[in-house]
């Protein structure tokens, strides 16, 4: 198995000017790695937090960039302690059979991060580029999940936040999308129902012939399923064919 570690950087700002140690600066740890992606495989995120962006492309491997940072700035003598707190959030990626699994472990005293407490000082972001035909499975705690240009099955379960999918316009999907408290908006057809005094919203399309499935569930927040529209070719280009 080929695994290439690209970068791990940086605590605080990458470049500090002389005499700037007394300035306030945020602390950030960034890590980028690439893994072989199994053919027709699954990209799985377990207990992710913060914001997750997954973009489909023509690549055959998967590139994973994680950014852990503080929301507020610290003086020089405080930044080392802040960086130690960031290091306690463990994010690991590994190939397991036909899956690439990304796991996140948060210390118990930082459980408020998963609960989405606004007073929390730490932020986590995942930026992932994967093969367009990857199947995606996400179990997300709190934050945003943004998916662009994947053309396979997508299964996302979230506690709270926002789920936004940009999918190929010509795609056909069997859809089950539910927000316990929130809304479901879709460019693709489906039967809508409301529940819990109209604070819950569901959309379903039981298309047994559809080649792909969308299973989407959020406890508190909104689901948006949008078509990535391909602009029509200019008339001059059509006439030249």
C-alpha positions as CSV (number, residue, x, y, z in Angstrom):
1,X,0.0,0.0,0.0
2,X,1.4,3.4,-1.0
3,X,1.0,6.2,1.6
4,X,2.6,9.5,1.0
5,X,2.8,12.1,3.8
6,X,2.9,15.6,2.2
7,X,2.9,18.2,4.9
8,X,2.4,18.9,8.5
9,X,2.5,22.6,9.4
10,X,2.4,24.9,11.5
11,X,1.9,26.2,15.0
12,X,0.8,29.8,15.0
13,X,1.7,31.8,11.9
14,X,4.3,30.2,9.6
15,X,6.4,33.3,9.6
16,X,7.0,35.5,12.6
17,X,8.6,38.9,12.3
18,X,11.4,39.8,14.7
19,X,10.0,41.3,17.8
20,X,6.5,40.1,17.1
21,X,6.4,37.5,19.9
22,X,4.2,39.8,22.0
23,X,1.6,40.0,19.2
24,X,-1.7,38.1,19.4
25,X,-1.8,35.2,16.9
26,X,-4.1,32.2,16.3
27,X,-2.7,28.7,16.5
28,X,-3.1,26.3,13.6
29,X,-2.0,22.8,12.8
30,X,-2.4,21.6,9.2
31,X,-1.8,18.1,7.9
32,X,-2.1,16.8,4.3
33,X,-1.7,13.2,3.2
34,X,-2.6,11.0,0.3
35,X,-3.8,7.4,0.4
36,X,-4.4,4.8,-2.3
37,X,-8.2,4.5,-2.9
38,X,-9.6,1.1,-3.4
39,X,-11.3,0.6,-6.8
40,X,-15.1,1.2,-6.3
41,X,-14.3,1.9,-2.7
42,X,-15.9,3.7,0.2
43,X,-14.8,6.9,1.8
44,X,-16.0,6.8,5.5
45,X,-15.8,9.5,8.1
46,X,-16.5,8.5,11.7
47,X,-17.4,11.1,14.3
48,X,-16.1,14.0,12.3
49,X,-16.7,17.5,13.8
50,X,-16.5,21.1,12.4
51,X,-16.7,21.5,8.6
52,X,-16.2,18.7,6.1
53,X,-15.8,19.4,2.4
54,X,-15.6,16.4,0.0
55,X,-14.9,17.1,-3.7
56,X,-15.0,14.5,-6.5
57,X,-12.4,14.5,-9.2
58,X,-10.6,12.4,-11.8
59,X,-7.9,11.4,-9.4
60,X,-7.4,7.7,-8.4
61,X,-6.2,8.4,-4.9
62,X,-7.6,10.4,-2.0
63,X,-6.1,13.6,-0.6
64,X,-7.0,14.6,2.9
65,X,-6.2,17.9,4.5
66,X,-7.2,18.6,8.1
67,X,-6.9,22.0,9.8
68,X,-7.2,22.3,13.5
69,X,-7.1,25.9,14.8
70,X,-8.1,28.2,17.6
71,X,-10.9,30.7,17.2
72,X,-9.1,33.3,19.2
73,X,-5.5,34.7,19.2
74,X,-2.9,34.1,21.9
75,X,0.2,35.7,23.1
76,X,3.5,33.9,22.6
77,X,3.7,32.4,26.1
78,X,0.1,31.0,25.7
79,X,0.4,29.5,22.2
80,X,2.3,26.4,23.3
81,X,-0.5,25.4,25.6
82,X,-3.1,26.1,22.9
83,X,-1.2,23.9,20.4
84,X,-1.1,21.1,23.0
85,X,-4.9,21.3,23.2
86,X,-5.2,21.1,19.4
87,X,-2.9,18.0,19.4
88,X,-5.4,16.2,21.7
89,X,-7.9,16.1,18.9
90,X,-6.7,13.0,17.0
91,X,-7.7,12.6,13.3
92,X,-6.4,9.5,11.6
93,X,-6.9,8.0,8.1
94,X,-6.3,4.4,7.0
95,X,-7.2,2.0,4.3
96,X,-9.3,-0.9,5.6
97,X,-10.3,-3.4,3.0
98,X,-12.4,-1.5,0.4
99,X,-12.6,1.6,2.5
100,X,-10.6,4.6,3.4
101,X,-11.7,5.4,7.0
102,X,-11.1,8.8,8.6
103,X,-11.6,8.7,12.4
104,X,-11.8,11.6,14.8
105,X,-11.3,11.3,18.6
106,X,-12.1,14.2,20.9
107,X,-11.0,14.3,24.6
108,X,-13.8,14.0,27.0
109,X,-13.2,17.5,28.4
110,X,-13.7,18.8,24.9
111,X,-17.0,17.1,24.4
112,X,-18.6,20.5,23.9
113,X,-17.0,20.6,20.5
114,X,-19.2,17.7,19.3
115,X,-22.2,19.3,20.9
116,X,-21.5,22.5,18.9
117,X,-21.1,24.9,21.8
118,X,-20.5,28.3,20.5
119,X,-18.2,29.2,23.4
120,X,-15.7,26.6,22.2
121,X,-12.2,27.9,21.2
122,X,-11.2,25.1,18.8
123,X,-12.2,24.6,15.1
124,X,-11.7,21.6,12.9
125,X,-11.9,21.5,9.1
126,X,-11.5,18.6,6.6
127,X,-10.8,19.2,2.9
128,X,-10.9,16.0,0.9
129,X,-10.5,15.3,-2.7
130,X,-11.6,11.8,-3.8
131,X,-12.4,9.8,-6.9
132,X,-15.7,10.9,-8.4
133,X,-17.1,7.4,-8.2
134,X,-16.3,7.0,-4.5
135,X,-19.2,6.0,-2.2
136,X,-19.4,8.3,0.8
137,X,-20.5,7.5,4.3
138,X,-20.3,10.2,7.0
139,X,-21.3,10.1,10.7
140,X,-20.9,13.8,11.7
141,X,-21.5,15.4,15.0
142,X,-21.8,19.1,14.5
143,X,-20.9,21.6,11.8
144,X,-21.2,21.5,8.0
145,X,-20.9,18.8,5.5
146,X,-20.4,19.9,1.9
147,X,-20.2,17.5,-1.0
148,X,-19.4,18.5,-4.6
149,X,-19.3,16.4,-7.8
150,X,-19.6,12.9,-6.4
151,X,-21.5,10.4,-8.6
152,X,-22.3,7.5,-6.4
153,X,-24.1,6.5,-3.2
154,X,-24.0,9.1,-0.4
155,X,-25.0,8.3,3.2
156,X,-24.8,11.1,5.8
157,X,-26.0,11.2,9.4
158,X,-25.5,14.4,11.3
159,X,-26.5,15.7,14.8
160,X,-26.7,19.4,13.9
161,X,-25.5,21.8,11.2
162,X,-25.9,22.1,7.5
163,X,-25.7,19.4,4.7
164,X,-25.2,20.7,1.2
165,X,-24.8,18.4,-1.9
166,X,-23.9,19.6,-5.4
167,X,-24.6,16.6,-7.6
168,X,-24.4,16.0,-11.4
169,X,-27.5,17.4,-13.2
170,X,-28.1,14.2,-15.1
171,X,-27.8,11.9,-12.0
172,X,-30.7,9.7,-10.9
173,X,-31.1,8.9,-7.3
174,X,-33.3,7.0,-4.8
175,X,-33.6,9.6,-2.1
176,X,-34.4,9.4,1.6
177,X,-33.7,12.8,3.3
178,X,-35.0,13.8,6.7
179,X,-34.5,16.8,9.1
180,X,-36.0,16.3,12.5
181,X,-35.9,20.1,13.1
182,X,-35.2,21.9,9.9
183,X,-35.9,21.8,6.2
184,X,-35.1,19.7,3.1
185,X,-34.7,21.4,-0.2
186,X,-34.0,19.4,-3.4
187,X,-33.6,20.1,-7.1
188,X,-34.3,16.4,-7.6
189,X,-38.0,15.3,-7.4
190,X,-39.4,13.6,-4.4
191,X,-42.5,13.3,-2.1
192,X,-42.4,15.8,0.7
193,X,-43.9,15.3,4.2
194,X,-43.8,17.4,7.3
195,X,-43.9,16.1,10.9
196,X,-43.6,17.3,14.5
197,X,-45.9,20.4,14.1
198,X,-44.2,21.1,10.8
199,X,-40.7,21.6,12.3
200,X,-39.6,18.3,10.8
201,X,-39.3,17.8,7.1
202,X,-38.8,14.7,4.9
203,X,-38.3,14.1,1.2
204,X,-38.4,10.7,-0.4
205,X,-38.1,9.4,-4.0
206,X,-38.6,5.6,-4.1
207,X,-36.9,5.1,-7.5
208,X,-36.0,1.5,-7.6
209,X,-34.3,1.8,-11.0
210,X,-32.1,4.7,-9.9
211,X,-28.4,3.6,-10.0
212,X,-27.5,5.6,-6.8
213,X,-28.9,6.2,-3.4
214,X,-29.0,9.2,-1.1
215,X,-29.6,8.5,2.6
216,X,-29.5,11.8,4.5
217,X,-30.5,12.5,8.1
218,X,-29.9,15.5,10.3
219,X,-31.2,16.1,13.8
220,X,-31.2,19.9,13.8
221,X,-30.4,21.8,10.6
222,X,-31.1,21.9,6.9
223,X,-30.4,19.6,4.0
224,X,-29.9,21.1,0.5
225,X,-29.6,18.8,-2.6
226,X,-28.7,20.9,-5.6
227,X,-27.9,20.1,-9.2
228,X,-24.6,21.1,-10.7
229,X,-25.8,22.5,-14.0
230,X,-23.7,22.3,-17.1
231,X,-24.0,25.5,-19.2
232,X,-25.3,24.9,-22.7
233,X,-22.7,25.2,-25.5
234,X,-22.7,28.5,-27.4
235,X,-24.6,28.4,-30.7
236,X,-21.4,29.2,-32.6
237,X,-19.7,26.1,-31.1
238,X,-22.7,23.9,-32.0
239,X,-22.8,25.3,-35.6
240,X,-19.1,24.6,-36.0
241,X,-19.5,20.9,-35.3
